[in-house]
């Protein structure tokens, strides 16, 4: 019998699994930054349409990615139980869900123009955004298949393939954008449509890499992942669906809270909205550190659940939480000690509004420091609960925390209470604190005891 891991052993195992996933998450952020920067270089209209199109695509993607993310705890549990057949069944049906969802939502992208006009968008921007989404929407199926396959690879602790694929995607995306947006290297100048086409090509290339890794790695051959992938497996299909749709809705609820905060900040002023966007981007980068560790916690919790190792599950969870909170403390120190230098990295000092953005952004960054502990707690608790295959109640808790507490608190503190932008961010802190507390309580009451 293998001796139980020590606390240090759990920490090493979590970091070995989590660090490549953190790198992959940061590389994914680089993809979005590259699109924004290059479209900004091309034209203001292209930037507006690309930003609107990418955010629309991302909202739909978050909802559909729940099915692929559900594969991770299922495969981890099957690995812990020594059952490669169950791992293959879950992953195969995750692929099915991804294809069906991607096909079902494509008409939304094709006819997005009238929807955007009804939402009050400028007709020219709506037309350009529709052009973007008609192309970019073709990448939804490969993007969701990538989520499913990376969940499979991560659950089997083959995270270097995931990291390599994401880094390759970031580099390929930069090159394709340079060629297709601006018409460099003999390519046609396509503007915003070029950015969309680049995204589709990048998703297809990433899919080829992760699928090749899943099929060809010697350690994964016993899983025979693509064996009879066309055959329906309705019990596994229902299981993936039951776990997956709450994960998608949870991500949508959290993302929606931050989208609503941007809308409300826009009511306050343009400078405030610009500073808000910068601070959100900084916070999203640091958030990726916790996302990577949370995914590692999902895998290790699922494996311990499958192996019926309750003591290892609880100790591993405690170590993962401690690691995430430790990172949060370092981030807090950086935000508190150097807010202005951090904000200055994202603004043009020659812009007349730069001093005002810098001053307001530095204040908001202090409030972002406040929610680091809570944000780390909620994403870690959500990952641990997925490892227990518990997603429906966490979805309800998260939705309540973000939409019944966070958004109303932001509005009340920003406007009736007269606190403005800082009050809006304080409301986000309140919502995240409620989410972090309720989800942590849920995990520790649901985690099996030795």
N, C-alpha and C positions, 0 to 999 in steps of 0.2 A: 504494500500500500504506500502511495506517495505521501510523505509527511505534509501537514498543512503549512501553507506559506506564512512567514512572519510578516509583520507590518512592513518592513523594508522590502520584503519580497513582493508584496502586493503593490507597493509603490513602483518598484522597478517594472513589474509586468504591465501596470497601467500606463506608465510613461512610454514603454517600448511600443505599446499598441497605439497610444494616443498621440505621440509626437508626429508620426507621419500623417495622421488624420488632421492635426492642427495645420501642418504644412499644406496639405491639400485644400483645407478651408481658406487659408490665406491666399493661395494661388487662385482660388475661385473668385475672391475679392478683386484680385489683379485683373481678371477678365473684365469685370464690370468697370473698373477704373479706366482700363484701356479704351473701351468703347466710348465712355464719356469724354475722355480727353481728345480722342481723334475726331469724334463728331463735333466737338467744340472748336477744333481747329478748322473744320470744313465750313460750317455755316451755323448761324444761330437757329434757323428753322430746323435744320437737320438734327441739331442737338435736342431741341424741344420734342420733335417727333420721335427721335430715338429713345429719349428718356421716358416719354409716355408709353411708347410701345414696349420697351424693356420692362417697365414696372407692371404693365398689364400682363405680359407674358409670365412674369415672375409670380404674380398673384395666382394665376391659374396653375402654374407649375407647382407651387407650394401645396396647393390642394391635392393635386394628383400624385405628388411624390410620397404621400403617406403610405401608399401601397408598397412602394419599393422599400421604404424605411421599415415597414413591418417585417420584411424578410430578415432583417438583421437579428432581432431577438429569437425568431423562430429557428434560424440556422444555428445560432449560438447554442440554443437549448438542445438541438439535435446533435450537435458536435459533443456537447457535454454528456449526452446520453449514449454516444457512440452509434448514432443512427444516420448514416449518410443518405439513405433513401428518403427519410423525412426532410432532410436539408434540401435535396434535389426537388422534391415535390413542392415545398414552399417557394423556392426560388423560381421554379418553372411557372407557377401560378402568379407570382409577382410580375413576371414578364408578360403574362397574359393581361393582367390588370393594367399594366403600363400601356400596352398597345391599344386596348379598348378605350381607355380614358383619353389618350392622345387623339384617337380618331373621333371620339365623340365631341371634343371641344374645338376641333379645327373650324367648323362653321362659325363659331364665335369670332375667330380671327378673320375669317374671310369677309364677314359682314360687320366688321368692327367700326367702320366709318359712320354709319347711321347711329350706332350706339354712342359714339363719342360726340357726335353733333347734338344728340338728345341730352348729353351730359354737359352741354354748354361750351364745348371746345371750339376754337377758331376753325373755320372750314378748311383752310389750307393745311393747318397742323393735323386735323382729322384725316384729310386725304393722305398726307405723307405717312401718318401713323398706320393707316390701313395698308398702305403699300408695304410698310415694314413688317406688319404682322402677317400678311398673306404669305410672305417668304419665311419669316422667323417661325411661324406656326408649324411649318414642316419639320422643324427640329424638336417639337414637343415629344414625339414618340422616342426618338433616340435619346433625348435628355432623360426621360423617365426610365428607359432601359438602362442607362448608365447608373442611375440611382439604385436600381434593383441589383445590378451586378456588383457595384461597389459595396453594397450592403452584404452581399454574399461573400465577397473577398475579405471585407473587414471582419465579419463574424468568424472567418477561418484564419484570422490574423495574418492575412497577406496584404498588409496595408502599404507596402512599398510599391506594389503595382498601382494602387490607387493614387499615391503621391506622384509617381512617375507619369501617369496618364494626365493628371491635372496640370503638372508643370509643362508637359508637352503641349497641352491645350492652350495654356496661357501664351506660350511663345508663338504657336501657330496662329492664334487669334490676332496677335499684334501684326504679324506679317501679312495675313489676309486682309485685315482692315486697311493697312497701308496701301495695299495693292488695289482693293476693290472700292474703297471710299474715294480715294484721290485719283485713281487711274494710273498708278505707278507700275513699273516693270512690265509695261505692255498690256496691262489689264484695262478693261473699260472703266470709266469713271462713273460709279453708280450712286455715290452719295449715301443717303440713309439706307437705300436698298442694298448697297454693298456691305454695310454693317450687318444687316439681316442675313445675307447670303453667307458671310463669314461665320456667323454664329451657327448656321445649319451645318456648314462643312466641318467646323470644329466639333460639334456634337457627334457627327458621324465618325470622325477620326477617333474621338475619345471612346466611342462605343466599340470601335474595332480593336483598340488597345485593351480595354478591360475584358471584352469577350475573348480575345486571344489569350489573355492571362488566365481567365477562368477555365478555358478549355485545355491549355497547353502546359500549365505548371505541373510538374510531376506529382507533387503532393496532392493536387486536386483531381487527378485523373480518376481515383476511386469514386468520386461523386458523379461522374458521367453526366454533367449538368445539362448538356443539350441533347441527351438521349430521348428520342420521341417527344420533343418539346411541343409538338403539335397536338398531342393527346390531352384531352380534358381530364382534370382531376378535381371533381366538384367539391369534395370535402376540403381539400387544401385551398381551393379557390375561395370558398366561403370563409375559411379561417383567416386567410390573408386580407380579405375584404373586411371582416369584422374588426381586425386589429388596425387596419390601414386607414379607414376613413376618419376615425377620430384623431389620428396623428396629423392628417392633412388639415382638418378643421382647427386643431390646436395651433398649428403653424400659421394658419390664416388669421386666427383671432389675435395672436401676438403681433403679426405684421400689420394687421388692421389698426391696432392701437397706435403704432408709430406713424402710420399713414394719416390717421386722424389728428395726431399731434402736429404734423406738418401743415395740415389744412388750417388748424386753429392758429398756429404761429403766423401763417400768412395773413390772418385777420389783424394781427398786431402790427406788422410792417415788413417791408422788403428786406431791410438790413437784418432784422431779427430772424426772418426766414432763412436768409443766407447763412447766418451764424448757426442756426439750428441744423441746417443741412450738413455743415462741416462737423459739428459735434456728433451728430448721428453717424457720420462716416467714421469718425475716430472710434466711437463706441462700438460700431459694428466690427471693426478690425480687432479690437480687444475681445469682443464677444466670441470671435472664432476660436480663441484659445480655449474657452470653456466648452464650445461645441465639440471640438476634437476630443477633449477628455470625457465629455458626456457620451459620445459614441463608444469610446473605449469602455466606459462603465456599463453601457447597454450590453456589449458583447460579453464582458466578464461576468455580469450578473446573470445573463441568459445561460452561459456555460455552467455556472455554479448551480443554477436552478435545474438544468438538465441532469447534472451529476448528483443532485440531491445533497449538495454541500451547503447546508444552511449557515454553518459557522463561517465558512470561507466567503459566502455571499455577503453576510453582514459586515465582516471585517473589511473585505474589499471595497464595499460601498463607503464605509467610513473613511478609508484611505483616499478614495477618489474624491470625496467631498472636501477633505482636508487639502488635497493638492489644488483643487479648483479655488478654494477660498484663499490659499496662499498666493496664487497668481493674482487673485482679485486685490489683495492687499498691496502688492507691488504696483498694480495699475493705479490704485487710489493714490499711492505716494507720488507717482508720476503726474497724475492729473492735478494734484494739490500743489506740488512744488514747482511745476513748469507749465501752467496752463497757456500762457501767452506764446512761448516758443512752439508749442504743439499746434495751436491755431494758426500761427504764422506760416506754417508749412503749406497751408492750403489756400492762401490768398495772395493776390498780386499787390505788392506794397505800393505800386503806382496808382492803384485804383483809388479815386477820391473817397470811396466808402470804406476803404480798408481799416482806418483807425476805429471806426464805429463797430465794424464787424469783429475786429480783434478784441475790443473791450467787452462787447456783449458775449462773444463766444467764450472768452475766458471765464466769465461768470457762469455760463451754462455748463462748462466743463467741470466746474466744482460740483454742480448738481449731478452730473453724470458720474462723478466719483461716489456720490452717495448711494447710487443704486447698483454699484459693482457687486457688492456682497449679495444683495437680493437677486440680481440677474443671474449670477453664478449659481445660486441656490436653486432657482426655478428650472434652469436648463439642466442642471445635474440631476435634480429630482425627477424631471420628466424622462431623462435617459435611463435612470435606474428603474423607474416604473415600466418603461418599455421592455427592459430586461425581464421583468416579471410578467410580461404580456398583459399588462394592465393599462389600457388606453382610454376607455370610455369615460370613467369617472374623472381621470386627470383632464380630459378635454373639457368637461363641465366646470371643473375647478378653475382651469386657466381662462376659459371664456368669461366666467363670472368675475374673476380678478381683473381682467383687462377691460371688459366692456361695462360691467356694472359698478366697478370701483375705480379703475385707473382713468378712463376717459372722463367720467363725471367729475372726479377729483381734479383733473387737469383743468377742465372748464371752470369749475367753481373757484379754484385758487387763482386762475389767470384773470378772470373777468369780474365776477361779483366781488371777490375778495381784493381785487385791484393789484395783484402781484405781477401781472404780465407774464413775460416769458419764463422767469424763474419759477413762478407758481405753476405754470404748465408742466415744467420738468419735475417739480415736486410731486405733482399728481402722478406722473409716470413712476416715480419712486414708490408711492403708496401702492399702486397697482402691482408692481413687481414684488413688493414686500409681502402682499397678501398671497400672490401666486407662490412665491418661494416657501412661505410658511405652510400653506395648506398642502402643497405637493410633498414637502418633506414629511409632514405628519402622516400623509397617506402612505408614503413609502415605508416608513418605520413601523406602521401598524400592519402593513400587508406583508412585509418581508418575513419569510419563514424563520422560525426560531430553532436553534439546535435541540 
